[in-house]
Amino acid sequence: LIFAVMRLTKPTLFTNIPVTCEERDLPGNLFNQLMKDDPSTVKGAETLMLGEMLTLPQNFGNIFLGETFSSYISVHNDSNQVVKDILVKADLQTSSQRLNLSASSAAVAELKPDCCIDDVIHHEVKEIGTHILVCAVSYTTQTGEKMYFRKFFKFQVLKPLDVKTKFYNAETDEVFLEAQIQNITTSPMFMEKVSLEPSMMYNVAELNTVDTAGESESTFGTRTYLQPMDTRQYLYCLKPKQEFAEKAGVIKGVTVIGKLDIVWKTNLGERGRLQTSQLQRMAPGYGDVRLSLETIPDTVNLEEPFDITCKITNCSERTMDLVLEMCNTNSIHWCGVSGRQLGKLHPSSSLHLALTLLSSVQGLQSVSGLRLTDTFLKRTYEYDDIAQVCVVSSEIKQS
């Protein structure tokens, strides 16, 4: 028996090397005429290297992570005898596991002379590094002798994309994820889909489109090709679901965000898919008590009261009895009674607080001077530079 293994890949566009010269040179118009008569050139653009014809693969080629490896396996009876009980087995050995790729595990009863057994195997590559295709054939001769032989085919799986992520934590518990995706192959890629599958605690909104005349248009334009060594940034906004946003414990420590799902096409439509592992970000620490602003005006009038709404969250594991103190600064003056009791606040609970203040100085002013005291532990928490507000003269605002 003769054993043959061939990788199945798409053909490539034929490339020709244009050879031309000026008409006053010795060959005259000979080279130009030869290129026009060449059936592989593009009519009217003979000097371009890219042709209209397809060429069969001349080598094994590169295999990238996320692509589908396809191979054609053939066992041919090159003798003049009938062999029996032929069993063909194909395994793929990686650094961590061994996979059986054979379509059928049943043995073929007999194989006549000059006949063959064909099989096509497919496998979505999910590991980087050395892969070994182990093909084994066992059969029985006419004399009853059992024969067995193996062949090994080694190939490397390369990394197609370089993915880097950056996290930005907003004050409103929103998380912005920037994913930088770089094409590190030698051919262009058509980016079919780049999406973020959020964890169960978040809702996601893609920020990679803009609304133009009521229609959603990609920020990358109509052609979503990624050239070799080019990098593209994708942006996503994750917001905690309502049932988790109310729990202060969720926003503490390491939080699982989700995973990226990337689908691309290369060459003549060969599809690849890559899914990252679960992305994690280090959530900002808020201490025992977190104070955040829910509402605040952008612009206010000079020496006129304006209202803000604060949210106070108990991030500790104990009940607090809080007292609110308001300290005036050079520009910000609080309106109301300082030192008032806010009552008991249980763990992971929140309360909303409406406050009034005014500014005596124009310009961009910082809201500062809030103090929270836990009467149980006699511990005071200071909050300065909570937010900024633009203070303008009332005459300027009216005009």
N, C-alpha and C positions, 0 to 999 in steps of 0.2 A: 504494500500500500504506500502511496505517496501522499503526503500531507502538505497542504498549502493554506496560508493565512494571509489575507489582504485587508487592509483598512479601507472602509467605505467613506469617501469624502465627496463633497460637491466639486465639480470642475471649476476652473478659474478662467478669467478672461485672458485671451492670448495677447501678449505684448510683443511688438516688433520693434526693432531698432532702425529708425529712419536714417538713410544715407542719402545725402543730397549735395548739390554743389551749384555754383552760379553758372549761368548759361555761357559765359565767356571762358570758363574752364575747359580743359581738354575733353572730358566726357560729354560736355554740352548738356542736353536735356535727357540723357540716357537714364540717369538715376531717378529723376522725377517720373519718367514714363514707367520704369520698372515698379515703382511704388504704386502708381495708379493701376497697374495691371495686377498687382498682388491682391488676391481675394481676401486676405486677412486684414487689410487696412480699411479705415473708414473713408468712404467716398467724400471728397471735398476737404478732408482733413488728414491727408496721408502722412503729414509730418508728426502727427501725434503718436505716442507710443502705444496707446490703448487701442486694441482692435475690436472687431465685432464677433470674432469666433471664440469658441470655448476650447480649452485644452485639458486633457486628462491629468490628474495629479502625477507628478514625476517622482515624488518622495513621500515619506511617511507624514511629513508636516508636523505642526505643533498642535498639542491638545491642551486646552485651557480648562481650569476649574469651572464647573457649572455647565459645560457642554456635554453632549451625548456622544460617547465613543461607540462607533459601529464597526463591526468587522465581519468579513465573509470567510467562512471556514469550509474547506473542501477536502474530502478524503477520496482519492481515486485509486481504483484497482488497476495497477499497471502490469499485472501478470496475466497468464492464460488459465488461471485456476479460480474456482469459486471459493470465496472465504465466507465464513459464517459467524454469527453472533458478534457483529461489529458494534462496539460501544464507543461513542465519541463524547468526550467530556472537556469542557472549557471552564477554567477557573481564573479569577482575577485576584492576584495577591497584592495587597497594599501593605503599608507599614503597620496597620492596626488590625486588619481583618482579611479573610479570604472569602470571596463571593463566587457562587456557582452561577454561570451565565448560560448554561446549556438550555436550549428550548425544551428538550425532551430527555428524560433519563432512561428511556426504554432502548434496548438493543435492537439493531436491524438484523433480521433473520439471516439474510445472505446478500452478498454483493458480487455480481457477475463480472467477468473481465471487461475492462474498458468502461465500466460504470463508476459512478461517484455518488457520495453522500454529501449534500450541501446543507449548510446552516448559516443563519445570520444572527448575530448577537448584538444587543444594545445595552449600554450602561451609562447612566448619568454620573459623571465624575464628581465626587464630593470631597476628594482629598488631594492635597498638593504633595508632590514628590514622586518617587519611583513607583511605577506599577509594572507588574509582571503578569503577562497573559500565559497561563499554563494550559497547554492543550495535550490531552492524553488520548491514545487510541488503543483499544484492546480488541483482539479478534481471534478466531480459531481457523487454522488451515484445514485443507482437505484430509490431511493425515491425523487430525485431532490435536495437533500441537497448538498450545495457547501462546499467543504473541502479544507483546505490549511495548509501546514506545511513547516518549513524550518530547515536546518541543516547547522552548521558552522564548517569549518575545517581550523584551524590556522597552519601556518608553517612559518619558517624563511628563508629568502634568504641571503646567505652569500657571502662575497667578495672572488673571486677565486685568483685574482692577485693583487699584489702591484706594481704600476707603478710609477717610479720616473724619471724625465727628467732634463737634464742639457744642457745649451746652451753655446756655445763658438763662439764669434764673431771674424771673421778673418778680417784682414786689407783690403782684397779685396772684401768686402761686402758679402762674403760667411758666412753662418751660419752652424755650426756643432751641431747636436743634438745627445746627448747620452741618450738612453732610457734604464733604468734598470728595468727589469721585473722579479718579484719574485713569485714563486708558493707557495701560502700560504694555499693550500689544503693539504689533507692527502694522496693523491694518485699522481702518476706520470702523467705528461701531455705530449702529443705529440704536439709540436708547429708546426702547419700546415702552418701558415703565420703570419708574423709580418711586416707590411708595413706602410709607411708614406704617407698619402694623402696630398700633399702640397696645400697651398692656391693659388689663381690665380696669385700671384705675383712671385712665385718661381718655379723653376725646382728642382727635387730631384734626388740624386744618392745614392743608397744603398752601404755602405762600409762594408758589412757583408760577402763578398766572396773574394776569391783570385784566380788568374789565375794559374793553374798548367797544364803544357803541353798543352796549348791552350784550356783547359776546366775550367769552372767556378766551384769552390768548396767552400762549405760553411765553414766559419771559425769555426763552431761548430761541424764539422765532419758529418759523414753520419747519425748518430743517433741523431735526434733533440728532445730527451726526456729531460724534465725538472723535476727533482726529487723534492719531497716536501721540501720546505724552501730553494731551490736553486735559485740563481739569475743569470741572463744572461744579458749582455750588447749588445745593438744594436746601430750602429752608422750610421748616415745619414748626407749627405752634401746638403745643400740647397743654390742655387745660384739664385739671382734675374734675371728675364727675361729681355731681352735687352731693351724692351720698358719701364720697370720700373727702370732699373739700371741707366738710363740717368737722372732720376728725383731725385734730391737730397732730396725732401720732403718725399719720400717713406722710406728712411733709418732713419728718425728721429722719435722719440717717440716709442710708443708700436706698435709692428708689429705682425700680426697674421701669424703664421708659417704653421699650418695645424693640422691634427689629426691622431693619430695612430689607425690602424685597426689590431686587434689581433684575430686570429682564432686558436683554439686548439681542441684536442680530448682526451677524458678520457675513462677509463674502457674499454668497448667493442665498441669503436667507437662513443661514445656520443659526439656530437659536441657542442662547445660553441664559442660565438663570443662577443668581447668587443670592443667598439669604444670610444675613449676618447673624451672629449670636445675639442674645438679649443685651441691649444697650443699657448701661447703668450710669447714673449721675449721682454725684454727692450733693445732696440737698443742703441748702444753707441752714446753719444753726440759728435758732431764734431765742435760745435760753429758756427760762421758765415762763416768761410772759412775752407774748408777741403783740405789738401794736402796729396796725396798718391802717391806711386811709382808704375809706370806701368812696367818698365824694369830696371834691374840693374844686372851687372855681379856678379857672386859668388866670383871669384878670379881675381885679377888684378896685374900687375907688378908694382914694386916700381918705383916711379918718372916717370911713364908713364901715359899720359892722358887716361881717359876712360869716356864713355858716360852713362848717365842715362836719363830716361824719367819720368817726373812728371805730375800728373793730378791735376789741381786746380779746385775746385767746389765751387760755391757760394751757401751756404746753408741758407742764410738769405732771407728776403722778399723784399730786396731793391737792386738797382743796385750799383755796386762798380766800382771804378776806381783804379786799383791796380798798385803798383810799386814794383819791385823785387830788393831786396838787397841781396848780397852774402858776408858773413863774413867768413874769413879764421879762421881755428883753428890751434892747434899745429901740427896736422897731416894731415888734409884735406885742400887743397888749390883749390879754384874755378878758372876756366879759363873763361874769358869773361868779359863783362862790367857790373858792379854793378850799381844799381839805374835806370835800364831801365824801361820804361813804358810798361805795359802789355795791357793797354786799358781798356775799360769798359766790365764788366762781369755781365750779367743780372741774376736775381734770377733763381736758379735751373739749371744754365748753367755751362759748364765745358770747360776748354782749356788744351791742352797738351803742355808741355814745355820740349824741349831737352836741357840738360845742360852737361857741360864737367868739370871734376875735376881730380886732381891727389893727390896721397898720398906720403908724405915724410918719413913715418914711417912704418915699417913692422908690421905684426900681424893683429889681428881683429880690424878694425877701424870703428868708428861710423860716419855716414854722418850727419853733423850738420852745422848750420850757415845760414839757409835760413830765410829771413825776407820779409813779405808781408805787405805793407802799403796801407790802403784805404785813398786816398787823400780827399774824401768827408768828412769823419768824423775824419781824422787825427789819425786813429787808426792803430797800428802796431801789426801784428800777428807773433810770433816767432815759428820756427820749428827746434827743435834739436832732435838728436837720431832718425832720420827718418828711417834709415836702417843701416845694418852693412855689411862690405865688407872685405874679406880676402886679405891682401896685402903681396905678396911674392917677393923675389928677382928675377930678370929676369933670372939669371943663374939657379936658382932652378926650375923655371917653364919650362925652355927649356930642362933640364935634365929629 
